[in-house]
Amino acid sequence: MDDLDRLIEKKENEKPGFAAAVEKRKGELLIAARLREARENLKLTQAEVAKKWSLSQQSISKIENARDDHISLHTLNEYARVLGYELQFVLRSAPN
């Protein structure tokens, strides 16, 4: 069991249903984590990215933490572009 699994288990004990919610949003959380990782690898702060994109730092934080249930593909593509990346999606069948 890794640190993430332990954290999910702890939160599930505090709030039943937490693990199911994480599983449901795993894809979104993974994209958000990858965008944050890309920014950090470029040694940029959220404020610096926000300035390049003419957004608020809070908007960048919402994207990176998957706190907005309505982030569009356009927004994700724009974030990647601002960082100098191209966003690509792969469609796979979900595990049963």
C-alpha positions as CSV (number, residue, x, y, z in Angstrom):
1,M,0.0,0.0,0.0
2,D,1.5,3.4,-1.0
3,D,1.0,6.8,0.6
4,L,-1.9,7.6,-1.7
5,D,-3.8,4.4,-0.8
6,R,-3.3,5.1,2.9
7,L,-4.6,8.6,2.5
8,I,-7.6,7.4,0.6
9,E,-8.3,4.8,3.2
10,K,-8.0,7.4,6.0
11,K,-10.3,9.8,4.3
12,E,-12.8,6.9,3.6
13,N,-12.9,6.1,7.3
14,E,-13.6,9.8,8.0
15,K,-16.1,10.2,5.2
16,P,-17.7,7.1,3.8
17,G,-17.9,7.3,0.0
18,F,-14.7,9.2,-0.4
19,A,-12.9,6.3,-2.1
20,A,-15.7,5.9,-4.6
21,A,-15.7,9.6,-5.4
22,V,-11.9,9.5,-6.0
23,E,-12.3,6.5,-8.3
24,K,-15.0,8.2,-10.2
25,R,-12.8,11.3,-10.8
26,K,-9.5,9.5,-11.2
27,G,-9.1,10.6,-14.8
28,E,-9.7,14.2,-14.0
29,L,-7.4,14.1,-11.0
30,L,-4.6,12.5,-13.1
31,I,-4.9,15.2,-15.8
32,A,-4.7,17.9,-13.2
33,A,-1.7,16.3,-11.5
34,R,0.1,16.0,-14.9
35,L,-0.5,19.7,-15.6
36,R,0.8,20.7,-12.2
37,E,3.8,18.5,-12.6
38,A,4.6,20.0,-16.1
39,R,4.4,23.5,-14.6
40,E,6.6,22.6,-11.7
41,N,9.2,20.9,-14.1
42,L,9.4,24.3,-15.9
43,K,10.0,26.0,-12.5
44,L,7.0,28.2,-13.0
45,T,4.6,29.3,-10.2
46,Q,0.9,29.3,-10.6
47,A,1.0,33.1,-10.6
48,E,3.5,33.1,-13.5
49,V,1.3,30.8,-15.5
50,A,-1.7,32.9,-14.7
51,K,0.0,36.1,-15.9
52,K,1.0,34.4,-19.2
53,W,-2.6,33.3,-19.7
54,S,-4.3,36.5,-18.3
55,L,-6.1,34.5,-15.6
56,S,-6.0,34.6,-11.8
57,Q,-3.7,32.4,-9.7
58,Q,-6.9,31.0,-8.2
59,S,-8.1,29.9,-11.6
60,I,-4.8,28.0,-12.2
61,S,-5.2,26.4,-8.7
62,K,-8.7,25.2,-9.5
63,I,-7.5,23.6,-12.7
64,E,-4.5,21.9,-11.0
65,N,-6.6,20.6,-8.1
66,A,-9.6,19.6,-10.3
67,R,-11.9,21.7,-8.1
68,D,-14.1,22.8,-11.0
69,D,-16.5,20.2,-12.4
70,H,-16.8,22.1,-15.6
71,I,-13.3,22.5,-17.0
72,S,-13.5,22.2,-20.8
73,L,-11.2,20.4,-23.2
74,H,-10.4,23.9,-24.6
75,T,-9.2,25.0,-21.2
76,L,-7.0,22.0,-20.7
77,N,-5.6,22.4,-24.2
78,E,-4.9,26.1,-23.5
79,Y,-3.2,25.3,-20.2
80,A,-0.9,22.8,-22.0
81,R,-0.2,25.3,-24.8
82,V,0.8,28.0,-22.3
83,L,3.3,25.6,-20.8
84,G,4.6,24.7,-24.3
85,Y,3.0,21.2,-24.4
86,E,0.4,19.5,-26.6
87,L,-2.4,17.8,-24.8
88,Q,-3.3,14.3,-26.2
89,F,-6.1,12.0,-25.1
90,V,-6.3,8.3,-25.4
91,L,-9.7,6.5,-25.3
92,R,-9.6,3.1,-23.6
93,S,-12.3,0.7,-22.5
94,A,-12.9,1.1,-18.7
95,P,-12.2,-1.8,-16.4
96,N,-15.3,-3.6,-15.2
